[in-house]
Amino acid sequence: MARKNQKAPWEPEEEIIWVSKTELKQDMEELQKLGEELVALKHPY
């Protein structure tokens, strides 16, 4: 049986994009803020 993480020969290789820890943290904080805003819209009390 083939391993699940192996790609078929016809599938294109995915480009690896390296991201700094600082950028990851900034994205996480922005997503957290967006999530809080969405909750506030859903439950306005």
CHARMM-style PDB file with segment names, atoms N, HN, CA, C and O in Angstrom:
ATOM      1  N   MET     1       0.852  -1.194   0.000  1.00  0.00      PROA
ATOM      2  CA  MET     1       0.000   0.000   0.000  1.00  0.00      PROA
ATOM      3  C   MET     1       0.891   1.249   0.000  1.00  0.00      PROA
ATOM      4  O   MET     1       1.884   1.309   0.725  1.00  0.00      PROA
ATOM      5  N   ALA     2       0.533   2.230  -0.808  1.00  0.00      PROA
ATOM      6  HN  ALA     2      -0.273   2.181  -1.397  1.00  0.00      PROA
ATOM      7  CA  ALA     2       1.317   3.461  -0.911  1.00  0.00      PROA
ATOM      8  C   ALA     2       1.140   4.320   0.333  1.00  0.00      PROA
ATOM      9  O   ALA     2       0.099   4.291   0.990  1.00  0.00      PROA
ATOM     10  N   ARG     3       2.175   5.078   0.638  1.00  0.00      PROA
ATOM     11  HN  ARG     3       3.020   5.102   0.105  1.00  0.00      PROA
ATOM     12  CA  ARG     3       2.087   5.998   1.772  1.00  0.00      PROA
ATOM     13  C   ARG     3       1.146   7.141   1.427  1.00  0.00      PROA
ATOM     14  O   ARG     3       1.110   7.599   0.284  1.00  0.00      PROA
ATOM     15  N   LYS     4       0.385   7.602   2.412  1.00  0.00      PROA
ATOM     16  HN  LYS     4       0.413   7.230   3.339  1.00  0.00      PROA
ATOM     17  CA  LYS     4      -0.631   8.634   2.163  1.00  0.00      PROA
ATOM     18  C   LYS     4      -0.031   9.982   1.783  1.00  0.00      PROA
ATOM     19  O   LYS     4      -0.648  10.750   1.045  1.00  0.00      PROA
ATOM     20  N   ASN     5       1.182  10.278   2.286  1.00  0.00      PROA
ATOM     21  HN  ASN     5       1.683   9.654   2.886  1.00  0.00      PROA
ATOM     22  CA  ASN     5       1.740  11.614   2.041  1.00  0.00      PROA
ATOM     23  C   ASN     5       2.506  11.707   0.718  1.00  0.00      PROA
ATOM     24  O   ASN     5       3.048  12.766   0.401  1.00  0.00      PROA
ATOM     25  N   GLN     6       2.560  10.631  -0.050  1.00  0.00      PROA
ATOM     26  HN  GLN     6       2.120   9.771   0.208  1.00  0.00      PROA
ATOM     27  CA  GLN     6       3.237  10.693  -1.341  1.00  0.00      PROA
ATOM     28  C   GLN     6       2.279  11.225  -2.394  1.00  0.00      PROA
ATOM     29  O   GLN     6       1.102  10.866  -2.424  1.00  0.00      PROA
ATOM     30  N   LYS     7       2.806  12.093  -3.264  1.00  0.00      PROA
ATOM     31  HN  LYS     7       3.763  12.384  -3.240  1.00  0.00      PROA
ATOM     32  CA  LYS     7       1.991  12.661  -4.330  1.00  0.00      PROA
ATOM     33  C   LYS     7       2.053  11.758  -5.558  1.00  0.00      PROA
ATOM     34  O   LYS     7       3.036  11.053  -5.789  1.00  0.00      PROA
ATOM     35  N   ALA     8       0.989  11.801  -6.325  1.00  0.00      PROA
ATOM     36  HN  ALA     8       0.191  12.373  -6.137  1.00  0.00      PROA
ATOM     37  CA  ALA     8       0.988  11.088  -7.594  1.00  0.00      PROA
ATOM     38  C   ALA     8       1.930  11.817  -8.548  1.00  0.00      PROA
ATOM     39  O   ALA     8       2.111  13.029  -8.425  1.00  0.00      PROA
ATOM     40  N   PRO     9       2.532  11.102  -9.496  1.00  0.00      PROA
ATOM     41  CA  PRO     9       3.517  11.730 -10.399  1.00  0.00      PROA
ATOM     42  C   PRO     9       2.973  12.913 -11.191  1.00  0.00      PROA
ATOM     43  O   PRO     9       3.734  13.809 -11.557  1.00  0.00      PROA
ATOM     44  N   TRP    10       1.667  12.930 -11.462  1.00  0.00      PROA
ATOM     45  HN  TRP    10       1.049  12.201 -11.165  1.00  0.00      PROA
ATOM     46  CA  TRP    10       1.101  14.012 -12.269  1.00  0.00      PROA
ATOM     47  C   TRP    10       0.725  15.241 -11.438  1.00  0.00      PROA
ATOM     48  O   TRP    10       0.362  16.273 -12.003  1.00  0.00      PROA
ATOM     49  N   GLU    11       0.805  15.149 -10.109  1.00  0.00      PROA
ATOM     50  HN  GLU    11       1.099  14.311  -9.650  1.00  0.00      PROA
ATOM     51  CA  GLU    11       0.468  16.301  -9.274  1.00  0.00      PROA
ATOM     52  C   GLU    11       1.642  17.276  -9.219  1.00  0.00      PROA
ATOM     53  O   GLU    11       2.787  16.853  -9.059  1.00  0.00      PROA
ATOM     54  N   PRO    12       1.372  18.570  -9.348  1.00  0.00      PROA
ATOM     55  CA  PRO    12       2.468  19.553  -9.310  1.00  0.00      PROA
ATOM     56  C   PRO    12       3.061  19.652  -7.914  1.00  0.00      PROA
ATOM     57  O   PRO    12       2.376  19.429  -6.916  1.00  0.00      PROA
ATOM     58  N   GLU    13       4.336  19.987  -7.857  1.00  0.00      PROA
ATOM     59  HN  GLU    13       4.893  20.169  -8.668  1.00  0.00      PROA
ATOM     60  CA  GLU    13       5.002  20.196  -6.569  1.00  0.00      PROA
ATOM     61  C   GLU    13       4.471  21.487  -5.945  1.00  0.00      PROA
ATOM     62  O   GLU    13       4.273  22.482  -6.642  1.00  0.00      PROA
ATOM     63  N   GLU    14       4.244  21.466  -4.647  1.00  0.00      PROA
ATOM     64  HN  GLU    14       4.404  20.657  -4.081  1.00  0.00      PROA
ATOM     65  CA  GLU    14       3.796  22.674  -3.969  1.00  0.00      PROA
ATOM     66  C   GLU    14       5.004  23.536  -3.646  1.00  0.00      PROA
ATOM     67  O   GLU    14       6.053  23.034  -3.243  1.00  0.00      PROA
ATOM     68  N   GLU    15       4.843  24.830  -3.827  1.00  0.00      PROA
ATOM     69  HN  GLU    15       3.991  25.238  -4.154  1.00  0.00      PROA
ATOM     70  CA  GLU    15       5.917  25.765  -3.508  1.00  0.00      PROA
ATOM     71  C   GLU    15       5.954  25.967  -2.002  1.00  0.00      PROA
ATOM     72  O   GLU    15       4.922  26.204  -1.374  1.00  0.00      PROA
ATOM     73  N   ILE    16       7.141  25.872  -1.427  1.00  0.00      PROA
ATOM     74  HN  ILE    16       7.979  25.679  -1.937  1.00  0.00      PROA
ATOM     75  CA  ILE    16       7.291  26.091   0.010  1.00  0.00      PROA
ATOM     76  C   ILE    16       7.585  27.567   0.235  1.00  0.00      PROA
ATOM     77  O   ILE    16       8.543  28.110  -0.316  1.00  0.00      PROA
ATOM     78  N   ILE    17       6.760  28.206   1.041  1.00  0.00      PROA
ATOM     79  HN  ILE    17       5.982  27.765   1.488  1.00  0.00      PROA
ATOM     80  CA  ILE    17       6.939  29.624   1.343  1.00  0.00      PROA
ATOM     81  C   ILE    17       7.337  29.729   2.805  1.00  0.00      PROA
ATOM     82  O   ILE    17       6.562  29.380   3.694  1.00  0.00      PROA
ATOM     83  N   TRP    18       8.549  30.211   3.049  1.00  0.00      PROA
ATOM     84  HN  TRP    18       9.179  30.495   2.326  1.00  0.00      PROA
ATOM     85  CA  TRP    18       9.039  30.339   4.419  1.00  0.00      PROA
ATOM     86  C   TRP    18       8.525  31.638   5.016  1.00  0.00      PROA
ATOM     87  O   TRP    18       8.592  32.687   4.375  1.00  0.00      PROA
ATOM     88  N   VAL    19       8.009  31.576   6.244  1.00  0.00      PROA
ATOM     89  HN  VAL    19       7.954  30.725   6.765  1.00  0.00      PROA
ATOM     90  CA  VAL    19       7.442  32.738   6.915  1.00  0.00      PROA
ATOM     91  C   VAL    19       8.130  32.887   8.269  1.00  0.00      PROA
ATOM     92  O   VAL    19       8.352  31.904   8.975  1.00  0.00      PROA
ATOM     93  N   SER    20       8.463  34.120   8.621  1.00  0.00      PROA
ATOM     94  HN  SER    20       8.282  34.919   8.048  1.00  0.00      PROA
ATOM     95  CA  SER    20       9.134  34.353   9.898  1.00  0.00      PROA
ATOM     96  C   SER    20       8.155  34.188  11.056  1.00  0.00      PROA
ATOM     97  O   SER    20       6.942  34.302  10.879  1.00  0.00      PROA
ATOM     98  N   LYS    21       8.695  33.921  12.236  1.00  0.00      PROA
ATOM     99  HN  LYS    21       9.680  33.829  12.380  1.00  0.00      PROA
ATOM    100  CA  LYS    21       7.852  33.783  13.425  1.00  0.00      PROA
ATOM    101  C   LYS    21       7.115  35.085  13.712  1.00  0.00      PROA
ATOM    102  O   LYS    21       5.972  35.065  14.170  1.00  0.00      PROA
ATOM    103  N   THR    22       7.760  36.209  13.447  1.00  0.00      PROA
ATOM    104  HN  THR    22       8.688  36.225  13.075  1.00  0.00      PROA
ATOM    105  CA  THR    22       7.125  37.504  13.674  1.00  0.00      PROA
ATOM    106  C   THR    22       5.904  37.669  12.783  1.00  0.00      PROA
ATOM    107  O   THR    22       4.857  38.139  13.228  1.00  0.00      PROA
ATOM    108  N   GLU    23       6.047  37.279  11.516  1.00  0.00      PROA
ATOM    109  HN  GLU    23       6.897  36.897  11.154  1.00  0.00      PROA
ATOM    110  CA  GLU    23       4.924  37.387  10.582  1.00  0.00      PROA
ATOM    111  C   GLU    23       3.788  36.446  10.989  1.00  0.00      PROA
ATOM    112  O   GLU    23       2.614  36.807  10.904  1.00  0.00      PROA
ATOM    113  N   LEU    24       4.148  35.238  11.431  1.00  0.00      PROA
ATOM    114  HN  LEU    24       5.101  34.945  11.500  1.00  0.00      PROA
ATOM    115  CA  LEU    24       3.126  34.301  11.898  1.00  0.00      PROA
ATOM    116  C   LEU    24       2.370  34.880  13.089  1.00  0.00      PROA
ATOM    117  O   LEU    24       1.148  34.758  13.171  1.00  0.00      PROA
ATOM    118  N   LYS    25       3.098  35.511  14.015  1.00  0.00      PROA
ATOM    119  HN  LYS    25       4.091  35.610  13.949  1.00  0.00      PROA
ATOM    120  CA  LYS    25       2.476  36.092  15.209  1.00  0.00      PROA
ATOM    121  C   LYS    25       1.543  37.240  14.819  1.00  0.00      PROA
ATOM    122  O   LYS    25       0.445  37.363  15.364  1.00  0.00      PROA
ATOM    123  N   GLN    26       1.979  38.077  13.878  1.00  0.00      PROA
ATOM    124  HN  GLN    26       2.870  37.977  13.436  1.00  0.00      PROA
ATOM    125  CA  GLN    26       1.139  39.187  13.433  1.00  0.00      PROA
ATOM    126  C   GLN    26      -0.141  38.662  12.787  1.00  0.00      PROA
ATOM    127  O   GLN    26      -1.229  39.174  13.048  1.00  0.00      PROA
ATOM    128  N   ASP    27      -0.005  37.643  11.947  1.00  0.00      PROA
ATOM    129  HN  ASP    27       0.879  37.228  11.735  1.00  0.00      PROA
ATOM    130  CA  ASP    27      -1.187  37.046  11.306  1.00  0.00      PROA
ATOM    131  C   ASP    27      -2.122  36.458  12.352  1.00  0.00      PROA
ATOM    132  O   ASP    27      -3.339  36.623  12.261  1.00  0.00      PROA
ATOM    133  N   MET    28      -1.559  35.769  13.354  1.00  0.00      PROA
ATOM    134  HN  MET    28      -0.571  35.636  13.429  1.00  0.00      PROA
ATOM    135  CA  MET    28      -2.361  35.161  14.402  1.00  0.00      PROA
ATOM    136  C   MET    28      -3.135  36.229  15.181  1.00  0.00      PROA
ATOM    137  O   MET    28      -4.314  36.054  15.488  1.00  0.00      PROA
ATOM    138  N   GLU    29      -2.460  37.329  15.494  1.00  0.00      PROA
ATOM    139  HN  GLU    29      -1.502  37.471  15.244  1.00  0.00      PROA
ATOM    140  CA  GLU    29      -3.125  38.404  16.240  1.00  0.00      PROA
ATOM    141  C   GLU    29      -4.239  39.037  15.415  1.00  0.00      PROA
ATOM    142  O   GLU    29      -5.298  39.362  15.951  1.00  0.00      PROA
ATOM    143  N   GLU    30      -4.010  39.215  14.117  1.00  0.00      PROA
ATOM    144  HN  GLU    30      -3.150  38.951  13.681  1.00  0.00      PROA
ATOM    145  CA  GLU    30      -5.042  39.776  13.246  1.00  0.00      PROA
ATOM    146  C   GLU    30      -6.245  38.842  13.150  1.00  0.00      PROA
ATOM    147  O   GLU    30      -7.391  39.292  13.180  1.00  0.00      PROA
ATOM    148  N   LEU    31      -5.981  37.535  13.035  1.00  0.00      PROA
ATOM    149  HN  LEU    31      -5.050  37.169  13.010  1.00  0.00      PROA
ATOM    150  CA  LEU    31      -7.077  36.569  12.976  1.00  0.00      PROA
ATOM    151  C   LEU    31      -7.842  36.528  14.295  1.00  0.00      PROA
ATOM    152  O   LEU    31      -9.066  36.394  14.296  1.00  0.00      PROA
ATOM    153  N   GLN    32      -7.132  36.642  15.418  1.00  0.00      PROA
ATOM    154  HN  GLN    32      -6.138  36.751  15.418  1.00  0.00      PROA
ATOM    155  CA  GLN    32      -7.785  36.667  16.726  1.00  0.00      PROA
ATOM    156  C   GLN    32      -8.718  37.868  16.830  1.00  0.00      PROA
ATOM    157  O   GLN    32      -9.854  37.744  17.287  1.00  0.00      PROA
ATOM    158  N   LYS    33      -8.229  39.037  16.400  1.00  0.00      PROA
ATOM    159  HN  LYS    33      -7.306  39.139  16.029  1.00  0.00      PROA
ATOM    160  CA  LYS    33      -9.039  40.253  16.445  1.00  0.00      PROA
ATOM    161  C   LYS    33     -10.264  40.119  15.540  1.00  0.00      PROA
ATOM    162  O   LYS    33     -11.366  40.514  15.921  1.00  0.00      PROA
ATOM    163  N   LEU    34     -10.073  39.566  14.348  1.00  0.00      PROA
ATOM    164  HN  LEU    34      -9.178  39.245  14.038  1.00  0.00      PROA
ATOM    165  CA  LEU    34     -11.182  39.358  13.417  1.00  0.00      PROA
ATOM    166  C   LEU    34     -12.221  38.417  14.031  1.00  0.00      PROA
ATOM    167  O   LEU    34     -13.424  38.662  13.933  1.00  0.00      PROA
ATOM    168  N   GLY    35     -11.749  37.341  14.662  1.00  0.00      PROA
ATOM    169  HN  GLY    35     -10.772  37.142  14.741  1.00  0.00      PROA
ATOM    170  CA  GLY    35     -12.657  36.408  15.315  1.00  0.00      PROA
ATOM    171  C   GLY    35     -13.471  37.069  16.402  1.00  0.00      PROA
ATOM    172  O   GLY    35     -14.671  36.821  16.524  1.00  0.00      PROA
ATOM    173  N   GLU    36     -12.821  37.918  17.201  1.00  0.00      PROA
ATOM    174  HN  GLU    36     -11.847  38.119  17.102  1.00  0.00      PROA
ATOM    175  CA  GLU    36     -13.529  38.635  18.268  1.00  0.00      PROA
ATOM    176  C   GLU    36     -14.585  39.573  17.685  1.00  0.00      PROA
ATOM    177  O   GLU    36     -15.676  39.710  18.238  1.00  0.00      PROA
ATOM    178  N   GLU    37     -14.252  40.219  16.561  1.00  0.00      PROA
ATOM    179  HN  GLU    37     -13.365  40.108  16.112  1.00  0.00      PROA
ATOM    180  CA  GLU    37     -15.216  41.109  15.912  1.00  0.00      PROA
ATOM    181  C   GLU    37     -16.409  40.317  15.373  1.00  0.00      PROA
ATOM    182  O   GLU    37     -17.551  40.770  15.458  1.00  0.00      PROA
ATOM    183  N   LEU    38     -16.141  39.141  14.821  1.00  0.00      PROA
ATOM    184  HN  LEU    38     -15.214  38.773  14.751  1.00  0.00      PROA
ATOM    185  CA  LEU    38     -17.232  38.305  14.313  1.00  0.00      PROA
ATOM    186  C   LEU    38     -18.152  37.850  15.434  1.00  0.00      PROA
ATOM    187  O   LEU    38     -19.373  37.845  15.273  1.00  0.00      PROA
ATOM    188  N   VAL    39     -17.579  37.470  16.565  1.00  0.00      PROA
ATOM    189  HN  VAL    39     -16.588  37.475  16.696  1.00  0.00      PROA
ATOM    190  CA  VAL    39     -18.399  37.063  17.708  1.00  0.00      PROA
ATOM    191  C   VAL    39     -19.248  38.232  18.198  1.00  0.00      PROA
ATOM    192  O   VAL    39     -20.409  38.051  18.563  1.00  0.00      PROA
ATOM    193  N   ALA    40     -18.668  39.432  18.204  1.00  0.00      PROA
ATOM    194  HN  ALA    40     -17.724  39.580  17.908  1.00  0.00      PROA
ATOM    195  CA  ALA    40     -19.402  40.617  18.645  1.00  0.00      PROA
ATOM    196  C   ALA    40     -20.572  40.916  17.701  1.00  0.00      PROA
ATOM    197  O   ALA    40     -21.627  41.369  18.145  1.00  0.00      PROA
ATOM    198  N   LEU    41     -20.386  40.664  16.409  1.00  0.00      PROA
ATOM    199  HN  LEU    41     -19.529  40.297  16.049  1.00  0.00      PROA
ATOM    200  CA  LEU    41     -21.480  40.875  15.448  1.00  0.00      PROA
ATOM    201  C   LEU    41     -22.580  39.855  15.643  1.00  0.00      PROA
ATOM    202  O   LEU    41     -23.761  40.179  15.518  1.00  0.00      PROA
ATOM    203  N   LYS    42     -22.205  38.630  15.946  1.00  0.00      PROA
ATOM    204  HN  LYS    42     -21.246  38.366  16.047  1.00  0.00      PROA
ATOM    205  CA  LYS    42     -23.176  37.559  16.106  1.00  0.00      PROA
ATOM    206  C   LYS    42     -23.958  37.703  17.414  1.00  0.00      PROA
ATOM    207  O   LYS    42     -25.151  37.404  17.460  1.00  0.00      PROA
ATOM    208  N   HSD    43     -23.294  38.157  18.471  1.00  0.00      PROA
ATOM    209  HN  HSD    43     -22.324  38.400  18.434  1.00  0.00      PROA
ATOM    210  CA  HSD    43     -23.898  38.289  19.800  1.00  0.00      PROA
ATOM    211  C   HSD    43     -23.762  39.729  20.295  1.00  0.00      PROA
ATOM    212  O   HSD    43     -22.927  40.000  21.158  1.00  0.00      PROA
ATOM    213  N   PRO    44     -24.562  40.655  19.769  1.00  0.00      PROA
ATOM    214  CA  PRO    44     -24.409  42.077  20.171  1.00  0.00      PROA
ATOM    215  C   PRO    44     -25.052  42.367  21.524  1.00  0.00      PROA
ATOM    216  O   PRO    44     -26.153  42.913  21.591  1.00  0.00      PROA
ATOM    217  N   TYR    45     -24.365  42.003  22.592  1.00  0.00      PROA
ATOM    218  HN  TYR    45     -23.471  41.559  22.537  1.00  0.00      PROA
ATOM    219  CA  TYR    45     -24.844  42.331  23.933  1.00  0.00      PROA
ATOM    220  C   TYR    45     -23.700  42.643  24.848  1.00  0.00      PROA
ATOM    221  OT1 TYR    45     -23.914  42.943  26.023  1.00  0.00      PROA
TER     222      TYR     45
END
